[in-house]
Amino acid sequence: MGSLRNYLQRLRGNLYVVPLLIVAVAIALARITILVDHAEQTRTGVAWLLSPSIAGGRAITGTVAAATITVAAIVFSMMALSSQIAASQYSPRAVAGFVDDRLQKLVIGLVVGTFVFSLLVLADLSGVAPPNETARPSLSVTAVLVLGIVSAVAIVAYLDHSLRRMRIDAVVRRIAEFAARAVREQDRNRTPDDDLEERTRTESQPVRVQSTKSGWVLDIDAAHLVRLLPADTLARIEVRLGEAIFAGDLLATLWTDDQSQSAARAIERSIRLGRARTSSQDAAYGIRQLVDIGLRALSPGINDPTTAIDVVQHLKLPIREILTLDPPQRVYTGPERQRVFLPEAPSRSDHVRDAFSELRLAAADQPAVLRVIINVLGELVDELVAEDHEGRTGELKKQAELALDLAQQAGFPESDLRPILNAAKRLGLAPDAEERHDPRGE
């Protein structure tokens, strides 16, 4: 089941799978409509079908085929343009979201499928027309015209969709939602474990399992792996989610009495590698994408603090999930005393530092961004306290205190510093702005 899920995820990440399926359907549909046309030579007419001559049918199908292949080139150009804008304006790591878009794949498949359908119908109409030809209803030519109209409408919808997706608020919202979903998915896949102590196996020599492929670690299906291992086998996974590994790198260490290679093969099947890192299972990568967009927005060449504020506000979503849910499971127990131990994942404090420390330093001269950082941190603290998780607020308060120190050392005018001090007050880090001594002595 785990290998099937990994295979489906690989297919979902490819651009060509959905268009290829639609083209296959178009080929089958073309053959069916052509057979229907040839089987109904004597019918007198159907109101909703076109009744063109062979020459008229050629003109319609040729026009639709030429138009759709031209439109297909436009779609591909728009896709390339969207990816280029995402890489240059937002972050190179934001490109994946523009390529892996369901509507985009459907429109490409529809346009290319219409082109293929039209070619097959045109090939059927390529014979010499009889001298006394009479117009007759044609299901295939009617289908060509309908598909051409549907493709045109789909292109307009795709234009609207693409323009909306390129907006920065849509980009950061999509990344934040993916990251939060990855955290929830890890928590949902948690299984009961009854042994949190890693046992050593003195009766068998450790077996080192090395990778035969290179790529990014996209998923470690430990729940599936523990059922594949031989009885009484202990496996320690040596790689982490989101890590780049190469052929020959150590994947896992095994302690097993089974002399076959089944355990090693199970390890390789349960660790999914990919050519590019994704945030579908890796929340830390989604946070990294958001931080990169914010850092680029705060760079001197772009200087877009509004985008940085948008990023900080959206970082709240995955960080809240990380802080409120339990940490990722590390120990998995099988039905025949198998054990799988995963490496220690980044702590909650690590995730908070990764999310806010770089943005805080980059925003040292941006009072509005510092104020929003402190506000978001304060909101997270309030939510954790309300859910009786006050012990998890330490790093949040520390980041807010560091942001406040930056603001006080930056020499901002009093009017810019006052909102920052008021935001910090909710965390008990600063007095009221009115109580603060004015450094100018006024």
Buried (B, 14 or more C-beta within 10 A) or exposed (E): EBBEEBEEBBEEBEBEBBBBBBBEBBBEBBBEBBEEBEEBEEEEEEEEBBBBBBEBBBBBBBBBBEBBBEBBEEBEEBBEEBBEBBBEBBBEBBBBBBBBBEEBBBBBBBBBBBBBBBBBBBEBBEEEEEEEEEEBBBBBBBBBBEBBEEBBEBBEEBBEBBEEBBEBEEBBBBBBBBBBBBBEEBBEEEEEBEEEEEEEBEEBEEBEBBBEEEBBBBBBBBBBBBBBBBEBBBBBBBBBBBEEBEEEBEBBBBBBEBEEEBBBEBBBBBBBBBEEBBBBBBBBBBBBBBBBBBBBBBEEEEEBBEBBBBBBBBBBBBBBBBBBBEEBBBBBBBEEEBBBBBEEBBEBBEBBBBBBBBBBEBBBBBBBBBBBBBBBBBBBBEBBEEEEBEEBBEBBBBBBBBBBEBBBEBEBEEEBBBBBBBBBBBBEBBEEBEEBEEEEEE
